[in-house]
């Protein structure tokens, strides 16, 4: 699935990039395909003049072995060329290489550096274009001005360079400084794109920074805001220090303007950096010193090549894609963001059923209306670039929508491959009459048939709704027992079980219902024979943090709280009192878009603004143990 998504993203970049990129040659498209799709890592040989002596010292070349800057650069060039010529250093594991300007100017052997790397090694060449860092101000070090940048970019493009790299550094957790730093990087990125180059934006936080985690949180927020300023054709790579909190940067890996997120080793050893990299979904190695570790000037060619091979293999393994199911579970369990519900309003369905006077007529009318909703969803919301996995974790799709194709893919597969949003389905087979204060799900063969269709279409999980209308313990226990039985049937079809026992918002005993529901769910999680983690989809409780025991339960992947009919502001206020739970928004996400259906650009703008407001208001952070709980759950249960 990762490969499918990567190829699809490469095609999207090709289709949206400026004509200056497209008009070059097929080489650019081939290089883009490799940067987007290939498993592997990016090797960085972009050490500045200030850091080159340290790199040479680790290589075994002391300051006594050269005199002055010119000889130092000669020694550094010899080291780099030796690596480039190593038989183990090639495009089978190395996606791209970042070159220092001196290497670019000198070339490698009889060929210019960019041509050598691509023609001889099939490695995509990038060029470091920044001129170092300014003095610290506002807790950051911005880039110095780059004289004659336009001429440098033009010469790089004509010499076969695919992209640029610019570096800045964060020293302290100061929001204003970090925001300014991100804005500067994006300005330079736009300049590179205008010249037909794909930029790598490097925003480094030292691994020794005492406030590293705080800096990373601020950096993520600034990037999520800043990336919204990019046009659809302005694609970038990000190169970031491996975060203290695993998967913190996961939202960036699903952003439509981000081709890839590269990991800086940031001062960690190769073993440490590779271990940390494997804990971060979607990031690939972009190492410099960690890659060079163990290489020595006095090694024989055979020993040197063996060490290059070991480094390439270690970084390649650490950068490998994880299985689709693991990535989907991790996104739903640990990534900050919210779930979207694009299904017709449940209360409307009940009213139509009551009005229709017969199941056959009701089913026909329901399917007709759902198909209309599905068509609008496909064309206007699901296809919007604002609808993406950087903020939206998963989406509940109505059953009829699963039968549609978008861009030659089933709609469920489309929302994952195109947007990195996990496709879920709400199955509606109707409710029984009220008994003991609850409405159970109707017993019908349609349920298993619906699960089979959902699984075949690419949906990951399925929810079937039942309703609690009164504080009746017997009835609520019956609802929970039935929900666990339905979960087993969903799991038998390969779907993630999603329990959806809904308490009626209009119930005068709502708080008491929720207390009883909590107890029944905890008992069910303890006694059920269901050997798998579950998602819970519940209403926002009257009592703050009531469902905390469910949020912390080892058999619950995540608790999502549906906002119901609340306005966005009230929904976000109510959700703020429920830490650890994820929001599930329906009408809050789509309200106000009905008058913009004929104007896709207005849909994008409005949906982006709403999604950003909802994301910022309900941002949640998961703990590291949840990462491994989610991964082990899908390995054991899928």
C-alpha positions as CSV (number, residue, x, y, z in Angstrom):
1,X,0.0,0.0,0.0
2,X,2.9,2.4,0.8
3,X,4.2,1.8,-2.7
4,X,0.8,2.5,-4.3
5,X,0.4,5.7,-2.3
6,X,4.0,6.8,-3.1
7,X,3.4,6.2,-6.9
8,X,0.1,8.0,-6.6
9,X,1.8,10.9,-4.9
10,X,4.5,11.1,-7.5
11,X,1.8,11.3,-10.2
12,X,0.1,14.1,-8.2
13,X,3.4,16.0,-8.0
14,X,4.0,15.6,-11.7
15,X,0.5,16.8,-12.5
16,X,0.6,19.9,-10.3
17,X,4.2,21.1,-10.6
18,X,5.0,24.1,-12.7
19,X,5.7,23.8,-16.4
20,X,9.3,24.7,-15.9
21,X,9.7,21.3,-14.1
22,X,7.6,19.3,-16.5
23,X,9.4,20.7,-19.6
24,X,12.8,19.5,-18.7
25,X,13.0,15.8,-19.6
26,X,11.9,12.3,-18.6
27,X,14.9,12.3,-16.2
28,X,13.1,14.7,-13.8
29,X,10.0,12.4,-13.7
30,X,12.2,9.4,-13.1
31,X,14.0,11.1,-10.3
32,X,10.8,12.3,-8.8
33,X,9.4,8.8,-8.9
34,X,12.5,7.6,-6.9
35,X,12.3,10.4,-4.4
36,X,8.6,9.8,-3.8
37,X,8.4,6.0,-4.0
38,X,11.6,4.2,-3.4
39,X,12.4,2.6,-0.1
40,X,15.7,3.8,1.2
41,X,17.4,6.8,2.8
42,X,19.0,10.1,1.9
43,X,22.7,10.5,2.5
44,X,24.0,14.0,3.3
45,X,27.4,15.2,2.4
46,X,26.7,18.8,3.1
47,X,29.0,19.6,6.0
48,X,29.8,23.3,6.3
49,X,33.2,24.7,6.5
50,X,32.9,24.9,10.3
51,X,31.9,21.2,10.7
52,X,34.3,19.7,8.1
53,X,37.3,19.5,10.5
54,X,35.3,17.4,12.9
55,X,34.1,15.1,10.1
56,X,37.7,14.7,8.8
57,X,39.0,14.0,12.3
58,X,36.5,11.2,12.7
59,X,37.6,9.9,9.3
60,X,41.2,9.9,10.6
61,X,42.5,13.1,9.0
62,X,43.8,15.5,11.6
63,X,44.4,19.2,11.2
64,X,48.1,18.4,10.9
65,X,47.4,16.6,7.6
66,X,46.3,19.8,5.7
67,X,47.1,23.5,5.7
68,X,44.4,26.0,5.2
69,X,40.9,25.9,3.9
70,X,41.8,24.8,0.4
71,X,43.7,21.7,1.5
72,X,40.9,20.9,4.0
73,X,38.4,20.9,1.2
74,X,40.7,18.7,-0.9
75,X,40.7,16.1,1.9
76,X,36.9,16.3,2.3
77,X,36.4,15.9,-1.4
78,X,38.7,12.8,-1.5
79,X,36.6,11.3,1.3
80,X,33.3,11.9,-0.4
81,X,34.5,10.7,-3.8
82,X,35.8,7.5,-2.1
83,X,32.3,6.9,-0.7
84,X,30.6,7.7,-4.0
85,X,32.9,5.2,-5.8
86,X,32.2,2.4,-3.3
87,X,30.4,-0.5,-5.0
88,X,27.9,-0.6,-2.1
89,X,26.9,3.0,-2.5
90,X,24.2,3.1,-5.1
91,X,20.5,3.8,-5.8
92,X,19.3,0.4,-4.7
93,X,19.3,1.7,-1.1
94,X,20.3,5.3,-1.3
95,X,17.4,7.4,-2.7
96,X,19.3,10.7,-2.9
97,X,22.5,12.5,-1.8
98,X,22.9,16.1,-0.6
99,X,26.0,17.7,-2.0
100,X,28.2,20.5,-0.6
101,X,28.7,23.3,-3.1
102,X,32.5,22.5,-3.3
103,X,31.7,18.9,-4.4
104,X,29.2,20.3,-7.0
105,X,31.8,22.7,-8.4
106,X,34.6,20.0,-8.6
107,X,32.8,17.1,-10.0
108,X,33.6,13.4,-9.6
109,X,36.2,12.0,-11.9
110,X,35.5,13.2,-15.5
111,X,31.8,13.9,-14.8
112,X,30.0,16.7,-13.0
113,X,28.8,15.6,-9.6
114,X,25.1,15.5,-10.4
115,X,25.6,13.5,-13.6
116,X,27.9,11.1,-11.9
117,X,25.5,10.3,-9.1
118,X,22.5,9.9,-11.4
119,X,24.1,8.2,-14.4
120,X,26.6,6.0,-12.6
121,X,24.8,5.4,-9.3
122,X,21.1,6.2,-10.0
123,X,21.1,8.4,-6.9
124,X,19.1,11.7,-7.1
125,X,21.4,14.8,-6.5
126,X,20.4,17.6,-4.2
127,X,22.6,20.7,-3.5
128,X,23.1,22.6,-0.2
129,X,22.6,26.2,-1.2
130,X,22.5,28.1,2.2
131,X,25.6,30.0,3.3
132,X,25.5,29.2,7.0
133,X,23.6,30.5,10.0
134,X,23.1,34.0,11.4
135,X,23.7,34.7,15.1
136,X,21.0,33.5,17.4
137,X,18.0,35.8,17.8
138,X,14.7,34.9,19.3
139,X,15.8,31.4,20.2
140,X,16.7,30.5,16.6
141,X,19.4,30.9,14.0
142,X,18.0,32.0,10.7
143,X,19.9,31.5,7.4
144,X,22.3,34.1,6.3
145,X,21.4,36.0,3.1
146,X,22.3,33.9,0.0
147,X,24.0,36.2,-2.5
148,X,23.3,35.5,-6.2
149,X,20.8,32.9,-5.2
150,X,19.0,33.1,-8.6
151,X,22.2,32.4,-10.5
152,X,23.1,29.5,-8.2
153,X,19.7,27.9,-8.6
154,X,19.8,28.4,-12.4
155,X,23.2,26.8,-12.7
156,X,22.2,23.9,-10.4
157,X,19.2,23.1,-12.5
158,X,21.1,23.2,-15.7
159,X,23.8,21.0,-14.2
160,X,21.3,18.3,-13.4
161,X,20.6,19.0,-9.7
162,X,17.1,17.8,-8.7
163,X,16.6,19.9,-5.6
164,X,18.0,22.2,-3.0
165,X,18.7,22.1,0.8
166,X,18.6,25.0,3.2
167,X,19.3,24.7,6.9
168,X,18.3,26.7,10.0
169,X,18.5,25.9,13.7
170,X,16.3,26.1,16.7
171,X,17.9,26.7,20.1
172,X,15.1,27.6,22.5
173,X,11.3,27.0,22.7
174,X,10.2,30.5,21.6
175,X,7.1,30.4,19.4
176,X,7.7,33.7,17.6
177,X,11.3,32.8,16.7
178,X,10.3,29.4,15.4
179,X,7.4,30.8,13.4
180,X,9.8,33.3,11.8
181,X,12.3,30.5,11.0
182,X,9.6,28.4,9.3
183,X,8.4,31.4,7.3
184,X,12.0,32.0,6.1
185,X,12.4,28.4,5.1
186,X,9.1,28.4,3.1
187,X,10.1,31.6,1.3
188,X,13.4,30.0,0.1
189,X,11.4,26.8,-0.7
190,X,9.1,28.8,-3.0
191,X,12.1,30.4,-4.7
192,X,13.5,26.9,-5.4
193,X,10.2,25.6,-6.8
194,X,10.0,28.7,-9.1
195,X,13.4,27.7,-10.5
196,X,12.3,24.1,-11.2
197,X,13.9,22.5,-8.1
198,X,12.4,20.5,-5.3
199,X,13.5,22.0,-1.9
200,X,14.6,20.2,1.3
201,X,13.8,22.4,4.3
202,X,16.1,21.5,7.2
203,X,15.0,22.7,10.6
204,X,17.4,21.3,13.1
205,X,16.9,21.0,16.9
206,X,20.1,19.7,18.6
207,X,19.7,16.4,20.4
208,X,21.5,18.0,23.4
209,X,18.9,20.8,23.7
210,X,17.5,20.7,27.2
211,X,14.1,21.9,25.9
212,X,14.1,19.7,22.8
213,X,10.6,18.3,23.2
214,X,9.1,21.7,23.8
215,X,10.9,23.0,20.7
216,X,9.5,20.1,18.7
217,X,5.9,20.8,19.7
218,X,6.2,24.4,18.7
219,X,7.9,23.5,15.4
220,X,5.1,21.1,14.5
221,X,2.5,23.8,15.2
222,X,4.4,26.3,13.1
223,X,4.9,23.9,10.2
224,X,1.2,22.9,10.2
225,X,0.3,26.5,9.9
226,X,3.1,27.5,7.5
227,X,2.5,24.7,5.0
228,X,-1.0,26.0,4.4
229,X,0.5,29.0,2.6
230,X,1.9,26.7,-0.1
231,X,0.2,26.4,-3.5
232,X,-0.8,22.9,-4.7
233,X,2.2,22.7,-7.0
234,X,4.7,23.8,-4.3
235,X,6.0,20.5,-2.9
236,X,8.8,20.2,-0.3
237,X,10.8,17.7,1.7
238,X,11.3,18.3,5.4
239,X,14.5,17.3,7.2
240,X,13.9,17.3,10.9
241,X,15.7,16.0,14.0
242,X,14.2,12.7,15.2
243,X,11.6,13.8,17.8
244,X,11.8,12.9,21.5
245,X,8.1,11.8,21.3
246,X,7.8,9.0,18.7
247,X,5.5,9.8,15.8
248,X,5.2,13.5,16.8
249,X,5.7,14.5,13.1
250,X,3.3,11.9,11.8
251,X,0.8,14.6,10.6
252,X,3.5,16.1,8.4
253,X,4.0,12.8,6.5
254,X,0.4,13.0,5.3
255,X,0.4,16.6,4.3
256,X,-0.4,17.2,0.6
257,X,2.5,19.6,0.1
258,X,5.1,17.3,1.8
259,X,6.8,14.7,-0.4
260,X,8.7,13.1,2.4
261,X,10.0,13.8,5.9
262,X,13.7,13.0,6.4
263,X,15.2,12.3,9.8
264,X,18.3,14.2,10.9
265,X,20.6,12.1,13.1
266,X,21.0,15.2,15.2
267,X,24.2,14.1,17.1
268,X,22.9,10.6,17.9
269,X,25.1,7.6,17.1
270,X,24.1,5.4,14.1
271,X,22.6,2.7,16.3
272,X,20.7,5.3,18.4
273,X,19.5,7.2,15.3
274,X,18.3,4.0,13.5
275,X,16.5,2.7,16.6
276,X,14.7,6.0,17.0
277,X,13.9,6.2,13.3
278,X,12.1,2.9,13.4
279,X,9.7,4.3,16.0
280,X,8.6,7.1,13.7
281,X,6.1,6.1,11.0
282,X,6.7,7.7,7.6
283,X,10.1,9.2,8.3
284,X,13.2,8.0,6.4
285,X,16.8,8.5,7.2
286,X,18.5,11.7,6.1
287,X,21.7,11.1,8.0
288,X,25.1,12.8,7.7
289,X,27.5,12.0,10.5
290,X,25.6,8.9,11.5
291,X,26.1,7.5,8.0
292,X,29.8,8.3,8.0
293,X,30.3,6.6,11.3
294,X,33.1,3.9,11.2
295,X,34.7,5.1,7.9
296,X,38.4,5.6,8.2
297,X,41.0,6.9,5.8
298,X,43.5,4.1,6.7
299,X,41.0,1.3,5.9
300,X,41.7,-1.0,2.9
301,X,39.3,-0.6,0.0
302,X,37.7,-3.9,0.9
303,X,37.2,-2.9,4.5
304,X,36.0,0.5,3.6
305,X,33.4,-0.8,1.2
306,X,32.3,-3.3,3.8
307,X,31.7,-0.5,6.3
308,X,29.8,1.5,3.6
309,X,27.7,-1.5,3.0
310,X,26.9,-1.9,6.7
311,X,25.9,1.7,7.0
312,X,23.7,1.5,3.9
313,X,22.0,-1.6,5.1
314,X,21.4,-0.2,8.6
315,X,19.9,3.0,7.3
316,X,17.9,1.2,4.6
317,X,16.4,-1.2,7.2
318,X,15.5,1.6,9.6
319,X,13.8,3.6,6.7
320,X,11.7,0.7,5.5
321,X,7.9,1.1,5.2
322,X,5.7,-0.6,7.7
323,X,2.7,-2.7,6.6
324,X,-0.4,-0.8,5.7
325,X,-2.4,-2.2,8.6
326,X,0.2,-1.2,11.1
327,X,0.4,2.4,9.7
328,X,-3.4,2.7,9.7
329,X,-3.7,1.6,13.4
330,X,-0.9,3.9,14.5
331,X,-2.5,6.9,12.8
332,X,-5.8,6.2,14.5
333,X,-4.2,5.5,17.9
334,X,-1.5,8.1,18.4
335,X,-1.7,10.9,15.8
336,X,-3.2,14.2,16.9
337,X,-6.3,15.1,14.9
338,X,-9.9,14.1,14.6
339,X,-12.2,11.7,12.9
340,X,-14.7,12.9,10.2
341,X,-18.3,11.5,9.8
342,X,-19.7,12.0,6.3
343,X,-22.7,9.7,6.8
344,X,-26.3,11.0,6.7
345,X,-27.6,12.1,10.0
346,X,-28.8,9.2,12.0
347,X,-31.9,11.0,13.3
348,X,-32.9,11.8,9.7
349,X,-32.7,8.1,8.9
350,X,-35.0,7.2,11.8
351,X,-37.5,9.8,10.7
352,X,-37.5,8.6,7.1
353,X,-38.0,5.0,8.4
354,X,-40.9,6.0,10.5
355,X,-42.5,8.1,7.7
356,X,-42.0,5.4,5.0
357,X,-44.3,3.0,6.7
358,X,-42.4,0.0,5.2
359,X,-38.9,-1.5,5.2
360,X,-38.8,-1.9,1.4
361,X,-39.8,1.6,0.6
362,X,-37.6,2.9,3.4
363,X,-34.5,1.1,2.1
364,X,-35.1,2.3,-1.4
365,X,-35.6,6.0,-0.3
366,X,-32.6,5.7,2.0
367,X,-30.3,4.3,-0.6
368,X,-31.4,6.9,-3.1
369,X,-30.7,9.7,-0.7
370,X,-27.4,8.2,0.4
371,X,-26.2,7.9,-3.2
372,X,-26.9,11.6,-3.6
373,X,-24.9,12.4,-0.5
374,X,-22.1,10.0,-1.7
375,X,-21.9,11.8,-5.0
376,X,-21.5,15.2,-3.3
377,X,-18.9,13.8,-0.8
378,X,-16.9,12.2,-3.6
379,X,-16.8,15.3,-5.8
380,X,-16.5,18.1,-3.3
381,X,-15.2,17.0,0.1
382,X,-13.3,13.7,-0.3
383,X,-11.6,15.1,-3.4
384,X,-10.6,18.4,-1.8
385,X,-6.9,18.9,-1.0
386,X,-8.0,20.2,2.4
387,X,-9.3,16.8,3.2
388,X,-6.1,15.0,4.2
389,X,-4.5,12.9,6.8
390,X,-2.4,15.6,8.4
391,X,-5.4,16.6,10.4
392,X,-8.1,14.0,9.7
393,X,-7.3,10.5,11.2
394,X,-10.2,8.5,9.8
395,X,-13.5,9.1,7.9
396,X,-16.8,7.3,8.3
397,X,-18.3,6.7,4.9
398,X,-21.8,5.6,4.2
399,X,-22.2,2.2,2.7
400,X,-23.4,3.3,-0.8
401,X,-20.3,5.5,-1.1
402,X,-18.1,2.3,-1.0
403,X,-19.4,1.2,-4.3
404,X,-18.2,4.3,-6.1
405,X,-14.8,4.7,-7.8
406,X,-12.6,7.8,-7.7
407,X,-9.6,8.2,-9.9
408,X,-10.0,4.5,-10.9
409,X,-9.9,3.4,-7.3
410,X,-12.6,2.2,-4.9
411,X,-13.6,5.2,-2.8
412,X,-12.3,3.6,0.5
413,X,-8.9,2.9,-1.1
414,X,-8.9,6.4,-2.6
415,X,-9.2,8.2,0.7
416,X,-6.3,6.2,2.0
417,X,-4.0,6.3,-1.0
418,X,-4.8,9.8,-2.0
419,X,-5.2,11.5,1.4
420,X,-3.7,9.1,4.0
421,X,-7.1,9.1,5.8
422,X,-8.2,5.8,7.3
423,X,-11.4,4.6,5.6
424,X,-14.1,3.4,8.0
425,X,-17.8,2.6,7.4
426,X,-21.0,3.1,9.2
427,X,-23.3,0.2,8.6
428,X,-27.0,0.9,9.1
429,X,-29.4,-2.1,9.1
430,X,-32.0,-0.4,11.2
431,X,-32.9,-0.5,14.9
432,X,-35.4,-2.6,16.9
433,X,-38.3,-0.9,18.7
434,X,-37.5,0.5,22.2
435,X,-37.2,-2.3,24.8
436,X,-35.9,-1.7,28.3
437,X,-35.1,1.9,27.4
438,X,-32.8,1.0,24.4
439,X,-32.9,0.2,20.7
440,X,-30.8,-2.8,19.7
441,X,-29.5,-3.4,16.2
442,X,-31.9,-5.4,14.1
443,X,-30.9,-9.0,13.6
444,X,-30.6,-9.4,9.8
445,X,-28.4,-11.3,7.3
446,X,-27.7,-7.9,5.8
447,X,-25.2,-7.2,8.5
448,X,-22.6,-9.8,7.5
449,X,-23.2,-9.0,3.8
450,X,-22.5,-5.4,4.6
451,X,-19.3,-6.3,6.5
452,X,-18.1,-8.4,3.5
453,X,-18.7,-5.6,1.1
454,X,-16.9,-3.1,3.3
455,X,-13.9,-5.3,3.7
456,X,-13.8,-6.0,-0.1
457,X,-13.9,-2.3,-0.8
458,X,-10.9,-1.5,1.4
459,X,-12.6,-0.2,4.5
460,X,-10.5,-0.7,7.6
461,X,-13.2,-0.7,10.4
462,X,-16.9,-0.8,10.7
463,X,-19.4,0.6,13.2
464,X,-23.0,-0.3,13.8
465,X,-25.0,2.1,15.9
466,X,-27.4,1.2,18.8
467,X,-29.2,3.8,21.0
468,X,-29.7,4.2,24.7
469,X,-32.8,6.2,25.5
470,X,-33.3,5.6,29.3
471,X,-31.2,4.7,32.3
472,X,-32.2,1.1,32.4
473,X,-29.3,-1.1,33.5
474,X,-30.8,-4.3,31.9
475,X,-31.2,-2.6,28.5
476,X,-27.8,-0.9,28.6
477,X,-26.1,-4.2,29.4
478,X,-28.0,-5.8,26.5
479,X,-26.7,-3.1,24.1
480,X,-23.1,-3.6,25.2
481,X,-23.4,-7.4,24.9
482,X,-24.8,-7.0,21.4
483,X,-22.1,-4.5,20.4
484,X,-19.4,-7.0,21.4
485,X,-21.1,-9.8,19.4
486,X,-21.3,-7.5,16.4
487,X,-17.6,-6.7,16.9
488,X,-16.8,-10.4,16.6
489,X,-18.7,-10.6,13.3
490,X,-16.8,-7.5,11.9
491,X,-13.5,-9.0,13.0
492,X,-14.3,-12.2,11.2
493,X,-14.4,-10.2,8.0
494,X,-11.1,-8.6,8.7
495,X,-12.5,-5.3,9.9
496,X,-11.4,-3.3,13.0
497,X,-14.3,-3.5,15.5
498,X,-15.8,-0.2,16.4
499,X,-18.4,-0.2,19.2
500,X,-21.0,2.5,18.9
501,X,-23.5,2.5,21.7
502,X,-25.0,6.0,21.5
503,X,-26.7,7.7,24.4
504,X,-29.6,10.0,23.2
505,X,-28.6,13.6,23.8
506,X,-32.2,14.4,24.5
507,X,-32.5,11.9,27.3
508,X,-33.3,13.6,30.6
509,X,-31.3,10.9,32.4
510,X,-28.3,11.3,30.1
511,X,-25.7,11.5,32.8
512,X,-27.0,8.4,34.6
513,X,-27.1,6.5,31.2
514,X,-23.5,7.3,30.7
515,X,-22.5,6.1,34.1
516,X,-24.3,2.8,33.5
517,X,-22.8,2.6,30.0
518,X,-19.3,3.1,31.3
519,X,-19.7,0.2,33.8
520,X,-21.1,-2.1,31.2
521,X,-18.3,-1.3,28.7
522,X,-15.6,-1.9,31.3
523,X,-17.2,-5.2,32.3
524,X,-17.5,-6.2,28.6
525,X,-13.9,-5.4,27.9
526,X,-13.0,-7.6,30.9
527,X,-15.3,-10.6,30.1
528,X,-15.7,-10.6,26.3
529,X,-14.0,-13.4,24.4
530,X,-13.2,-10.8,21.7
531,X,-9.4,-11.2,21.3
532,X,-8.7,-7.8,19.7
533,X,-8.4,-4.2,20.5
534,X,-11.5,-2.1,19.7
535,X,-12.3,1.5,18.9
536,X,-15.1,3.1,20.9
537,X,-17.4,5.7,19.3
538,X,-19.4,7.4,22.1
539,X,-21.2,10.7,22.7
540,X,-19.6,13.5,24.7
541,X,-20.4,12.7,28.3
542,X,-22.1,15.1,30.6
543,X,-19.4,14.6,33.3
544,X,-15.9,15.8,32.4
545,X,-13.4,13.1,31.8
546,X,-16.0,10.4,32.6
547,X,-14.6,8.0,30.0
548,X,-10.9,8.3,31.3
549,X,-10.9,4.6,32.3
550,X,-11.8,3.6,28.7
551,X,-9.2,6.0,27.3
552,X,-6.5,4.3,29.4
553,X,-7.8,0.7,28.9
554,X,-5.2,-1.6,27.2
555,X,-7.9,-3.2,25.0
556,X,-9.2,0.2,23.7
557,X,-7.2,1.6,20.7
558,X,-8.9,5.0,21.0
559,X,-12.1,6.6,22.3
560,X,-13.7,8.9,19.8
561,X,-16.4,11.3,21.0
562,X,-18.9,12.4,18.4
563,X,-19.9,16.1,18.6
564,X,-23.5,15.5,17.7
565,X,-25.6,18.5,16.8
566,X,-23.4,21.0,18.7
567,X,-22.0,24.0,16.9
568,X,-18.2,23.8,16.3
569,X,-17.4,26.2,19.2
570,X,-19.6,24.4,21.7
571,X,-18.4,21.0,20.5
572,X,-14.7,22.0,20.9
573,X,-15.4,23.5,24.4
574,X,-17.1,20.3,25.5
575,X,-14.3,18.1,24.0
576,X,-11.7,20.1,25.9
577,X,-13.0,18.6,29.1
578,X,-12.3,15.1,27.8
579,X,-8.5,14.7,27.6
580,X,-7.1,11.8,25.7
581,X,-10.2,11.2,23.6
582,X,-10.4,12.0,19.9
583,X,-13.2,14.1,18.4
584,X,-15.5,12.8,15.7
585,X,-17.0,15.7,13.7
586,X,-19.8,15.5,11.2
587,X,-21.9,18.6,10.5
588,X,-19.3,20.7,12.2
589,X,-16.9,19.9,9.3
590,X,-19.4,20.3,6.5
591,X,-21.7,23.1,7.7
592,X,-21.8,26.1,5.5
593,X,-20.4,24.3,2.4
594,X,-23.7,23.7,0.7
595,X,-23.7,27.0,-1.2
596,X,-20.2,26.3,-2.6
597,X,-20.7,23.0,-4.3
598,X,-20.1,24.5,-7.8
599,X,-16.9,26.2,-6.8
600,X,-14.1,23.7,-5.8
601,X,-11.7,26.5,-4.9
602,X,-14.2,27.8,-2.4
603,X,-14.7,24.3,-1.0
604,X,-11.0,24.0,-0.5
605,X,-10.7,27.3,1.2
606,X,-13.7,26.8,3.5
607,X,-13.0,23.2,4.3
608,X,-9.3,24.0,5.1
609,X,-10.3,26.8,7.5
610,X,-12.8,24.6,9.3
611,X,-10.5,21.6,9.5
612,X,-7.7,23.8,10.8
613,X,-9.9,25.3,13.5
614,X,-11.1,21.9,14.6
615,X,-7.6,20.4,14.5
616,X,-6.2,23.1,16.6
617,X,-9.0,23.0,19.1
618,X,-8.9,19.3,19.7
619,X,-5.1,18.6,19.4
620,X,-4.3,15.6,21.5
621,X,-1.0,13.9,22.2
622,X,-0.6,10.1,22.8
623,X,2.0,8.6,25.0
624,X,4.9,6.4,23.7
625,X,3.4,3.2,25.2
626,X,0.3,3.6,23.0
627,X,2.5,3.5,19.9
628,X,3.7,0.0,20.7
629,X,0.3,-1.1,22.0
630,X,-1.2,-0.1,18.6
631,X,1.5,-1.8,16.6
632,X,1.3,-5.0,18.6
633,X,-2.4,-5.0,18.5
634,X,-2.6,-5.1,14.7
635,X,0.2,-7.6,14.4
636,X,-1.6,-9.9,16.8
637,X,-5.1,-9.4,15.5
638,X,-5.0,-8.6,11.8
